[in-house]
Amino acid sequence: MAFKGLRFTLNGEVREIAWSSFLLSEADELRRFTGWSRNEWIDALFDDHPDAIRFAWWLGNKRNGTPIEGKISDIDFDLGEFEVDAVEEPDEAPVKGAEGSDLPTGPPAE
């Protein structure tokens, strides 16, 4: 499985972010608010650090087109209602070579 992104759920509302995209402006905001790099943020997020969770919800809403007004530090909710999950995508099936392959390599048998 390949890591694709993160899914945040709060009171039934779901926000997903793709890991392949992280704007410099988002990285700057993360560094300003927490002092962390993206990888440090992920570690803190799975350790239930409040600032990591605040930033996650802020970022998820920003990317969902529902930006949160005000300061990130003002975000407050019941930690027990928040869930974070890694979103993975299946690895592509390996393509077998001609030897030992189930794929046809010549004209159909008659």
N, C-alpha and C positions, 0 to 999 in steps of 0.2 A: 504494500500500500504506500502511496505517495502522499505526503502532507499537502493539502490544498489550501486550507485556511482555518478560520475559527468561526464558531457559531455561539452567539450569546443569546440567552433566553431570560427575560425578566417578566414575571407575571403573565406568561403566555405570549408576550411579544418577542419575536425572533429577529435578530440581526446577524448577518454573516459578512465576514470580510475575507477577501482573497489574499493569500500570503504573497502571491506573485506581484502585488502592487502595494507599494508603501511610498507615498510621495515625500519629497524632501520637506515640504511644509508640515506634514504629519510627523515626520521624524524630529523636526525642530520643536513642534509643540510637545511631543513626548519628552524630549530632553529638557525643555523649559519647565514642564510641570513636575516631572519625576526625577530628572537627572540620569535616566537610564537609556541604554541602547535598546533597539528592538528586541534582541535576544534576552536581555535582562528583564525587560517588560514581560515577555512571555513566561519566564521563570516565576516572576512575582505574581503574575495572573493566576497561575496554577497553584500558587501558595496562598491564594485568597488575600493578597495585599490590597487594602482599600483603595490606594491611589491607582494601582494597576487596573482594578475593576472600574473605577470612575473613568479612567482614560478609555478602556475598552468600550464602555457604553457610549461615551461621547463619540468615539471613532465610528462605531457601528451605526449610530444615528446619522452622523455626518455623511457617511457613504450611502446610507439608505435614502438620503434626500429629506431627512427629518432632523435637521441640526438642532442641538440643544442650545437654548439661549442662556447667556450668563457664563459664569466661570466654571471650569471643570471641577474645581474644589467645592462648588455648591451642590453638586450632584449627590443626592442622598436617597437611599432606599434600603429595604430589608435585605441583608446579605443572604438570608435563607431563601429568598425568592429568585436569586441570580444563579444561573448555570452557565458554564463555559465548556465547550466540547471542541475537540480537534475534528476538522472535516478532512476526510481522506478520500482519495479516489483510487480505484483498483489499478494495479500495475497492468500494463499491456501484456497480453499473453505472448510469450516468446515465439518467434517464427522458426519452425524447424527447417533444417537444411534438407537437401534432396535425399541424403542417406538417412534411412530410418524414418522417413517422412510419410505422413498420411496424405500429403498433397500429391496430386498427379504430376508426373514429370515427363510424360510422353503422350502419344496418342492413345485414345481409349482402346481397351482390349476388346477384341471381337469375339 
